[in-house]
Amino acid sequence: MKKERTRRSSMSTSLRTIAEACNVSLNTVSNILNRKLDDLYKADTIEKIRRVAAELGYRPNLAAKMLLSKRALQG
């Protein structure tokens, strides 16, 4: 019997998925998970986004972050 793969195991969780689950904008999720502008958001919003991200197994894409930081250094 073949073992079926769940979506969560075969695809990484995106910021968009977290935003949709929390009913907030993509920018809000990005700011909170990157710990930017935390003082602009309510504590319960921050907690909810971080909890949902953990439940969905969110992990930052380190390769994408490295590309962005190199681009910032070149520009």
Secondary structure, DSSP 8 states (H G I E B T S, - for coil): ------HHHHS---HHHHHHHHTS-HHHHHHHHTT-SGGGS-HHHHHHHHHHHHHTT----HHHHHHHHHHHHH-
